Amino acid sequence: MLARSDAALRQCYEYWDQAIDNPDHALFYAYKLMEVRKKKFGGWAALIRTLALRDKIEYVKRAANDAHMDERHARGELVKNTVHPRFDRATALKYTEDILRAYEQYLRRDSDQLAR
């Protein structure tokens, strides 16, 4: 029901499905999901303030851009296997899901207030 009323949420669900279906590129889709949220709220600061998930949002952003896990930029030197990455892909995906669920809760609260 929420997805029918919010185009950005539908787009987030599409990115989430792609992240789950494409584990080798999951962080690319996780970041895309975050960008949809950023655009919806008008910037990173507003997103962080509204969802109150600063640490999780920053973790996902940094994991997606980490030189050992970077799936967003063209590769220079291959560094993926040279040093243990600072970020864990499973943790980044869990945090992405937490952010998605927090947005769903935000929409529910918003729709409940409109219904009153």
C-alpha positions in Angstrom: 0.0 0.0 0.0 2.8 2.4 0.9 4.6 1.8 -2.4 1.5 2.7 -4.4 1.4 6.2 -2.9 5.1 6.9 -3.0 7.1 6.6 -6.2 10.4 7.0 -4.4 9.6 4.0 -2.2 8.8 1.9 -5.3 12.2 2.8 -6.8 13.9 1.9 -3.5 12.2 -1.5 -3.5 13.5 -2.0 -7.1 17.1 -1.2 -6.0 16.7 -3.4 -2.9 15.6 -6.3 -5.0 18.6 -5.7 -7.4 21.0 -5.6 -4.4 19.7 -8.9 -3.2 19.6 -10.5 -6.6 23.2 -9.3 -7.6 25.4 -9.8 -4.5 28.6 -8.9 -6.5 27.1 -5.5 -7.1 24.9 -5.1 -4.1 26.6 -2.0 -2.7 26.1 -0.2 -6.0 22.3 -0.8 -5.7 22.4 0.0 -1.9 24.0 3.4 -2.7 21.4 4.0 -5.5 18.7 3.3 -2.9 20.3 5.9 -0.6 20.5 8.4 -3.4 16.7 8.1 -3.9 16.3 8.9 -0.2 18.7 11.8 -0.4 16.9 13.3 -3.3 13.5 12.8 -1.6 14.6 14.7 1.5 16.7 17.3 -0.3 20.2 16.2 0.8 22.2 14.0 3.1 21.8 16.2 6.1 18.0 16.3 5.8 17.9 12.5 5.3 20.0 11.9 8.4 18.0 14.3 10.5 14.7 12.9 9.4 15.5 9.2 9.8 17.9 9.6 12.7 20.2 6.9 11.4 23.5 8.9 10.9 25.9 6.0 11.6 24.1 3.5 9.4 23.7 6.0 6.5 27.4 7.0 6.7 28.5 3.3 6.9 26.6 2.4 3.7 28.0 5.5 1.9 31.5 4.8 3.0 31.3 1.0 2.2 30.0 1.7 -1.3 32.9 4.1 -1.9 35.7 2.1 -0.1 38.6 1.3 -2.4 38.4 -2.4 -1.6 34.6 -2.6 -2.2 34.0 0.3 -4.5 31.3 -0.7 -7.0 30.4 2.9 -8.0 33.5 4.1 -9.8 35.7 2.9 -12.6 38.6 0.9 -11.2 42.1 2.2 -11.3 44.4 -0.4 -9.7 42.6 -3.5 -8.4 42.9 -3.3 -4.7 39.9 -5.6 -3.7 42.1 -8.5 -2.5 45.2 -6.6 -1.3 44.1 -5.7 2.2 41.2 -6.6 4.3 38.4 -4.1 3.6 37.4 -1.8 6.4 33.7 -2.5 5.7 31.6 -5.6 5.7 29.2 -6.1 2.8 26.6 -8.0 4.9 26.6 -5.2 7.5 26.2 -2.5 4.8 23.2 -4.4 3.3 21.6 -4.9 6.8 22.0 -1.1 7.4 20.5 -0.4 4.0 17.5 -2.6 4.9 17.2 -0.7 8.2 17.2 2.6 6.4 14.5 1.3 4.0 12.4 0.2 6.9 12.9 3.5 8.7 11.6 5.3 5.6 8.6 3.0 5.5 7.9 3.9 9.2 8.3 7.6 8.3 5.7 7.2 5.5 3.3 5.4 7.9 3.6 8.2 10.5 3.1 10.8 7.8 0.0 9.1 6.4 -1.4 8.6 9.9 -1.0 12.3 10.6 -2.8 13.2 7.4 -5.6 10.8 8.2 -6.4 12.6 11.4 
